[in-house]
Structure formats: structure tokens, C-alpha cells
């Protein structure tokens, strides 16, 4: 009998020795390396996780020491001294396998790591034997710290969370390094039975079991002397750390898809990461997007659509789209976007970042800024003359346009062979100031001004303000009244340059990227550059304030606080814009119509029941609704005062001023009854020396106005005609591209 027993044992040992000698450590399962990218709102809360596996691997150093011991106390207190397997458990498992009994599960941290990382979860003799062999061998290739790190990153914790970082977010909305000992004790317990314990916040049975297991872990921590008995009693007295409510990831629905897409593009543009590398996951991406403002913008668009658009009853309302972007002018941070109906509704293009929609008369402030900075050649061969908002130009409809050499611009489509620039209405404005032309969005003065300033100077001003060169139209008369097609993000950024006293900040959407516990370079401080003088920027702002007070932007007065802005509408009403700002926030809203199955902008005539769709209507309504919500609770701030400018120069042919005429910074207006009760005023921020003491309220004109107009390709904002002037059906501007 002794001989038979020895033979049996020898055979087992021989079999074991052969298995050990022939076992190799395989490569890790690809599924255990799969991670997600996590995107965070500006307040640090999770916005979205992208990837099939909700996992983000972390270094062991990012897990508090006592939280590590929560797991070891619960699962394998001898981890740092054992050979990787439980000897008694191993012999028991071998015996059961040899006698045909039940396959035993591994009990050490090392064995569980091996099973999770290198093997499958199936219960078979072969898999179990390989698990034991690899667990014994792996200690020669990996340190105990590496094994524990791998274990924590590969376990499934419930709530679709793989790895301790995802578990910390899923259960307590914190990072792994922020877990307490008590929270760690519950998460360590969750590994034991995740499908049940994940509901410990709502299911009484699950909570009772979770609490019992939590107490067991704390008791084990005290028994192995990782915490004192007094500490254990304090944790118990504080009560069970009930997990936060379970909120499954919303995925890419609503605006989230556009926000993630924008952040991804920014990350790739500022690092060497490729789509493929990002696709492998493992990145924590912290964005500038403000959850409340994003929701407010989406809500405002939805409110406008409910009020005005009914595609089932009015065919003109089909395929109408909105894009919008909101930027902090003091930093360039993109705080909110509206990209469209949502990825979940099949709308993949981000309208906020899309080019191809002409900006119309919202480009005119760039013309004015260029004229203030460079002057205008009003007479051939003469040096540029100084231009101010009080400079007068011919505002009549159908005038010819001259270049700096005094030559009238040609138009082969006109019977006379000359370009006759059109306005939206045939009002006989005569010679009017550039301020008045901006207020009423009269085209002819700004087309002529642009030609006198010169394409190169206006283009350079646009580039310095933040508009990409690829979005700018070539040298045509229509360029000066908006044939260019920058995105809503870029137009908001250009207006933010005016808003911040001439300092241009590149728009950005990401503040920090973390991978493997390390912060990637390239996302540091965002410094602005001086694009134009503060005098130029503040003068443009003063003129745009008058657009809201007296001109086509009067609907924006509903905001109930100081605002500057400009309407824009394009040829055949194919797009409508409103871009406006307060000292704290700059927002651009575009509206257009395009069949997703047939590329190309369509006319919006008849949309919403409007014969003509202007920027002053639905886009301004979206802007006002959003800005009201976004600025709620924030102090009312004042713009810098209008700078004192030198003497202005009028276009040749303008009547000389009467002796009593004086230059004015803005047209006096009637003070209306406020449409909203603003928050108490406070000094403006972000403008430094340009800040002024707040006035009690912002005055606003009572002139009703609607945005719109035609251009040689594009224009924006329709003037308010005189009472005796009718508004004829617009005619396409000749000579446009």
C-alpha cells in the first residue's frame, strides 16, 4: 500500500513537473487591454464614455494604499508572501480534477489576475491547470505590484465597469485616487458578486448583502493590522457608503456626439495621437463644455422649433437646421455647442463646426475694423484717409462700386457692363454714416468701403480676428458682405476678439488629457494675442450695440442687459445668422436649410410662415433664449466706453456737415420699458482698463427691425425702410460670385 501511494504521488508530481516545464505565459487577451475614453464636463463630472469596454487602466500608485489593502484583506491577505497560488487550494484542486470531482476556482489575487488576463472564464480541467502553472511562473516575470495593478484593472465590478477607475466613477462619481477606505471596502466586496451588489443603492436584499460583506472587509483589515480597531469602529459608525444612483452611459445621443467629436479633433490637432490610437482607449479627456449651458442652448433651439417649425403641416419647414457656438471671450473656451438633432437621430454633421454656410452681413464688423486700422483710399493715388463710424458713404440701392484706382467695377451680366450693388430694399438712404449702415444693414456703403480699404487689408483683419484662411472667399465685391463661410465656432471666436478688447484667443475645447496616470503635454495655458487695438475693438462693439438698440438686432433687447450683435441673411435667404455678445459671453447662431440626401443650401423662404427669413427672427430668438439662461445669476456687466476718435473722412460726394453738426459716438435712443429684470450690476470683467462703472440699465431703441438682405452672393440684415417706402421683392445682386 505504501508503495502504491508513493507511486501515485510520484506520478502526480511528475505530471505536475512536466506541466510546469512545458507551460509558457501567453500574450494578454485583447479584451483585457480594451479601454474606453472618458470625456468630462467642465465641472469634472463624466460627460461620456466612448468604447465597447468601460475601462481605463491606472497605475497602482493612483490607488490609495489602504484601498489596495481592502482588496487584499478580502481576497488574499498573504499576497505579498505567497508563491502566487494557495498551496492547499492547489492540492485540493488537483485532487478533485484527478478524481473527476468538481473543478475548484482559484483563490489568490495572482490566480484571478491570470484568469482575467490570459485565460478564459470557462470551468475546465485544462484551463484550471494552466491557471495554476502560469500563476506559479508569472512571479519570475512580474513584480507583485504589477500583478496587483493588473488585477485591479481587469476585474469586473458591475455597472458595466471594468477596472477600479471605472468602478470608482460608476459607484461614487470619483477617480480611483479619491476613494476612501470605506468606499474601497464596498468596491472590493462588489468583485465577489457584481450582478447583485451593483444594485446596493436600490435593492434592499442587495444592500443587506453588500453591507455584510463591507463589514467583513473592514473586520479583515483590522485583523491583519492595516487599520486599528478604533479606525474600524469609526468607519462602522459612519455607516455604509451607499453607492450613488446608477446612471447608464447616455452614449453619443443628443449633443454629446458633437461635443465628443469636437474634443477629439482638438486632441488630435494638439498631439501626435491618431484616430487609431484614440480608438484603443485609455484616455481621460477634460473638456471646456458647460453642461448647464449646453442644455440651455439645446433647450432654446427646441423651443424655437416648437414655436415656429411644423414640417408635417408646412413643407417649407422640412430640413431646416441650426448650428450654434458659445465662447468665453476672455479665454477662447468653447462652453456650449449645438450641432444638430443628434447622432441618435441620424444627423452626423456638426453644424456648429461646419463650413459652407455664408455668414452674410455678420462679416461687416470685420470691414469696419479693417477701415479703422488701415484707413481707406478715397481718392486715386492718395494715402489712406482715416475712417470712423461717422464717415459717410452712399447708401442708395443700385450704385456702382469703384476700386482704389477710381475705376467702376465691371459686371458682364449687367446691360451697362458695370456692377450695380443692391440692398435688400430700395430705400433712398443717400449718404449715411457707417454706424447707420451697420444698424440697418445697408450693403452699398460696406461694399464700397471694402474696396477702398482693399481686399488684402480686410482679409488680414479677418485672419487676425480668428477666421481661418480656408473659409474666406476670394476677392469679389460680395466678400465684404459675407460670401465667406466660417463655422459658427469661428464666427463666435471672431466676435469674441471684439468683445475682449482686440485680444484674440484660439477657440479650444480641451483643458487636459490624461493617459496611464500621466498628463499629456499641449494643453496648458491659453494665451491670447493682440489682433487689433483696444480702440478699434471697442469702437466696433459700440457700433454693434447700436445695432441692438436701434437697428436690425432690436429683438435681442429681450435679454435685458447690455448686448452687442449683428444680424446676417444671405442671397435667396439660404442662411440667417445672429452673432451677439455681452462682456461675459459670445454666441453665434446660424440657421439654414439643406436636404441631407442632396447637398446644397436651399432657400428658407416660407420657413416658419415667414415670407423672408432674416437673422433678426428665429436665430435671434434662439440667441436670446440661450443667453438669458446661460447668464442667469451672473452680474450685469457694462462694455467699455466708446473711444474718442479723430476726425472722420467721408466718401467723395458726401455733403459737407453743417456748422452745428458734431460727431457722436452713438445715436441717442429712447429708453423702453425693460423686457426683463436684470441681475444687479457689477463692474465688467476681462476688459481691464476698459471697464467702467456700471450704469443702472442699458438703454435700447424702440425701432423694430428685422435682419436680412441680399448681397453679391450674400448679405445680412434688412434695413427698416422709411414709412413711405415699400419693401419690394428682392432681386439677386449682380456681379456676385
GUMI-431180 format. One record per residue (C-alpha): z, y, x. Coordinates in steps of 0.1 Angstrom, whole numbers, plus 5000, padded with zeros to 4 digits. Each point is the difference from the previous one (the first is absolute). Layout:
# residues N
ZYX ...
END
This chain:
# residues 737
500050005000 500850245028 496749925017 498150064967 501850334995 499350115036 496449904995 499850204968 501550315016 497949975031 496949984978 501050314981 500750195032 496749885015 498250124969 501850335001 499250045037 496449934994 499950244971 501750275021 497649955030 496950024979 501050294977 498450345007 500950334984 497150104978 498850354993 501750194973 498749974965 497850304991 501850044968 503350075019 498350285019 498550164969 501750334993 499550294976 499750375007 502750204982 499350364989 502850244993 500350324979 501150325017 503649924989 500049675019 499749774969 497449734999 496750114985 498049685004 499749685020 496549895009 499349655010 500249654986 503449935016 502850254996 501449985035 500650235029 501349855031 502850185018 501749965034 503449845000 501450335013 499250154966 502349774982 503750105003 502049755021 502449914972 497149954976 498649755025 503349824999 499950004962 497149755003 501549815029 503349964982 498349884969 497549775016 500849915036 503250145017 499349805032 496550145004 500650155034 501549685014 498249724984 496749845014 498050104969 500949714978 503149874983 500649675019 501849844972 497450124975 497249885023 501549655003 500649994962 496450114994 498649745024 502149734984 498850094966 496450025011 500249665018 501649834970 497750154975 502550234985 499750364988 498550245026 502850245011 499550375004 500750195032 503250205001 499850225031 498450355003 497649865027 498849724977 499450234971 498150245023 497949715012 499349884965 499150364988 497950095030 498249695013 500149744973 499549964962 502749984974 499149654989 502749735001 498649725022 501449785028 497250115023 500750374994 503849955003 499649825033 497850275014 502450274988 502849835020 497949965032 498750354999 503550144994 501249825031 497150115021 499750364989 503250115017 498149975034 497450254989 501950254978 503450165002 502649974973 499450374991 496349944996 500649694978 502550204978 497650294997 497249764990 502349834974 501050344984 496350104998 498749684986 502549914972 499250054964 502750204982 498650034965 498550304983 496849945018 501750105033 499349815032 502150105029 503250205001 498350355000 498249924967 503249854986 502150315009 497450224982 499849764970 503749974994 501550325012 497150245006 501050055036 498649895034 501549705017 501850215026 501850184971 501549684985 503849974997 502049695008 500649944963 496350054991 499049775028 502449734987 498150004967 496650005016 501149715022 501149824969 496750074983 498249785025 501949704986 498550034965 497750314997 498349924967 503450024982 502050255021 497250264999 501150074964 503650075009 499750354985 499149884965 500849634996 503849924996 499549655013 498150125030 502650275007 502949754997 498349775025 499050285023 503650155000 501449665008 497649955029 500650365012 503849935001 499349685019 498050195027 502750265004 502649725003 498049835027 499650335018 503850035001 500549645011 497750025030 501750345008 497050224997 502050224975 503750024996 501949884970 500850364991 496350085001 499249714978 502550124974 498550355001 496549874994 501349784971 502050294986 496850225000 498449754977 496849805000 497050215012 497849964969 496350025010 497950294987 497849934970 497049795009 496850214998 496949805009 497550195020 497650204979 497249935024 497150245003 499950114963 500050364988 499950255028 501549765026 496749865011 498750355009 503250095018 500049695021 496350045007 500650365012 502949905022 498049715015 497150235009 502550245016 501749735021 496649865012 498950365009 503150065021 500549665017 497849735015 500849774971 497049854982 499749874964 500449655013 503250085018 501550184971 498949724978 502249765020 503050204987 503450075016 499850384998 502550234983 498050324990 502050304989 498050254980 500250364989 499449924964 502750124976 500549754972 501050264974 497150235008 497549715000 501349904966 499950374988 496450035011 498949684983 501950104968 498350344999 496649855003 500849754972 501350284978 496750195005 498049704992 501949924969 499650354988 496350055007 498249685007 499049744975 497249785013 500049784969 499250304977 498150225024 497449855023 500250315023 503549905010 499049675016 500249965038 502050335005 502149985031 502750215016 501150025036 502950205013 502150065031 503250195006 501250125035 503050165015 498450315016 502750035026 499349665016 496849864986 501849704985 498249854970 502749974974 497949874971 496549874991 498149914969 497249765010 498849884966 500849764972 501449745025 498849695019 501449794972 497450164977 497149945023 499850355014 500049955038 498850345013 502750245009 498950324982 502650215020 498449905033 496449974988 497250245012 496950074979 501450234974 498950365006 502950245001 498350304983 501750345002 503149865015 498250065032 499850384996 503450065016 498649865032 497250264998 502550274996 502249885029 496949995022 499050354990 503650135007 499949845034 496550075011 498750294979 496550014986 496750135013 499150234972 497150185018 497549825023 500850055037 503450154993 503349845011 502049824972 501850254977 503649944989 500449834966 503050004977 500549884964 499150364989 496649985016 497350044972 497049784996 497349974973 501349774973 496950004977 498349684990 496749925016 500150225030 498149925032 502049905030 499550145035 500849855034 501450195030 496650125010 499550164966 497449754988 500149874965 500549634998 497049794988 499949764971 496749814996 501049904964 500250364989 496850184987 500950295023 500549785030 503550145004 503549864993 501650164970 503749895001 501549924966 503450054985 501449804971 499450294976 497750305000 502850265000 498950325017 502950025024 498350255023 501850055033 503449844998 502749935025 500349665017 503449974983 498550054966 497149765008 502649745010 502050054969 497049964977 498249755023 496950215003 497549835023 497750265012 502550215021 501249695018 496549865007 499050335015 503350045018 499549655016 496550095012 501350325016 503049835016 497749725013 500049624994 501549925034 503050234994 500649864965 499649645012 502450075029 502650144976 499749704978 500549765029 503050205012 501549994965 499849625001 496749904984 498149725018 496650095014 498449694984 501050144966 498450345004 496550084987 497350135022 498950365002 498850104965 501150284976 501849744979 502349925029 502050314994 500849914964 500849645004 497349745006 502249835026 501949694990 503449975016 502649774984 502950134979 502349925029 498050225023 499650284975 503850004994 500550015038 497650305004 501950194973 503349905016 498750195031 499950324979 503449904985 501749965034 498950345014 496949875018 501649705017 497949684995 501749664999 498049695000 500749814968 502049685007 501449724980 502149795024 503150105019 501049685017 498749655007 502349725012 498949665012 502349735015 502850254999 498250255021 498650344989 496350055008 499050325017 497650254984 502150104970 502250275015 500450374991 497150164982 499550355015 497750254984 497350215017 499250364992 496750004981 500050374991 502350295002 502850034975 498450324988 496949824990 501849714984 502350224980 497250234989 498149704986 503249894983 500450354984 496549984987 500549654986 503250114983 497850254981 497849714989 503049864983 501250334987 496850154988 497149775005 498749654993 503349845010 502250154973 500849664985 502049935031 502550274989 501649734979 501749895032 502450294996 500350085037 497950185026 496849815006 496650065017 496949804993 496349974993 497849834974 496749845009 497249854979 496749875012 496450014989 499449824966 503849974998 500049685021 503450085015 502950234992 502950095023 503250195001 501950055033 503250195000 503250045018 503550145000 501950075033 501449644999 497049794988 496250005001 498049784975 496349944994 498649844969 496449904995 498349864969 496649844998 498049744982 498349705016 499049664987 501449755024 496949784995 497650295007 501050235029 499550374995 501850284983 499250064963 500450324980 503350044983 498650224972 501749894968 502949835017 503250054982 498150184973 499250295024 496550135000 500550095036 502749855022 501650255023 502649965027 502250234980 500449754972 500949635005 500550015038 502350304998 501949824972 500649715023 501050235028 502550194979 501549694984 500549845034 501350315018 502550074973 501549665004 499749995038 501850335005 502649954973 503450095014 498650175031 500650375005 497350254991 498650145032 497950305006 496850045020 499850235030 499050364991 496450095002 499250145035 499050365005 496349995010 497850265015 497250184983 497549774983 496250025002 497749964970 496749844998 497150245005 499150164966 503649994986 501050344984 502350215021 503650004988 501350314981 502550215019 502849874978 499249645007 502649825021 500049655015 502149774981 501549675010 499849854965 499050114966 503050104979 500649764972 501849984967 503249805001 499749734974 502849804983 500849725025 498749664989 502949825017 503450085012 499949975038 502849885022 502050295016 498250165028 500649945037 498450135032 496849835009 500049735026 497449905026 498650355004 502550145025 499550375005 497750024970 502849924976 501150274977 502950054977 499349834966 499050214971 501549914966 496849854987 496349975008 497850234979 496949864985 497050144982 499149944964 496349975005 498849664988 497749835024 498149675004 498849865033 496449915006 496650125010 496849915017 498950005036 497049945021 501249654997 503650084992 502450274988 503350034984 501850204974 498350194973 500750374997 501550154969 497150194985 500450354986 500450014962 496450114995 498549735021 499249664987 500349695021 496549845001 499249645009 500149985038 496849975019 499949805032 500350225031 496850015019 499749955037 502949765001 499949675018 
END
